[in-house]
Amino acid sequence: SSPSIIKATMNADKCMETIKLPSRGGDSFELPYAAARLAHVVRDANDENDDGDIDSPEDVEILKVNSPCLEKVVEFLKHYHEEALTEIKTPLEDNTFEGNVKQEWYQNFLKGIDQPMLFDLVTAANFMAIQPLLDLTCLKVSCQLMGKSAEEIRQILNIPKLTPEEEETARRDHRWIFDD
């Protein structure tokens, strides 16, 4: 057989290789390396060169992410590998999540998850350097905050109420924030 056929077969084998991502909780999630490499933390841990070449992908511990969250991240990575998220345009075209994300799978991916999980996904996407997941989760958070009062935003983001002294200092140091 010709060298080009052998090389093509070797490249196809690499695309099929899987790695495991062990979480903080000790659970391991297996996925194709080709899908996992969207996470820069996976590429960096595998010393991938500019061509995307590596000898054999190694498992990467994701100890800063809990198991339920990492399971969602892996679900995202696997799907993204099959159907990439269409870029979220800025400025936003709409004030709703569904108005900006047209692909049904991505709309449904974040449906029904609670605030703590959404914020865990934002943090995981940031830590793992998965830009499309970070864009998607931050869009979801920003759409939830649109049209809300300062008090509602404080509650959603779990920001503690300022003491009277802290509020006085904030009003003095940051007059432009307060519109009253």
Salt bridges, closest charged atoms under 4 A:
GLU48 OE2 - ARG37 NH2 2.36
GLU75 OE1 - LYS72 NZ 3.78
GLU83 OE1 - HIS79 NE2 2.65
GLU93 OE1 - LYS102 NZ 3.80
GLU151 OE2 - ARG154 NH2 2.55
GLU151 OE1 - LYS161 NZ 3.67
GLU167 OE2 - ARG171 NE 3.05
ASP173 OD1 - ARG172 NE 3.68
ASP180 OD1 - ARG171 NH1 2.95
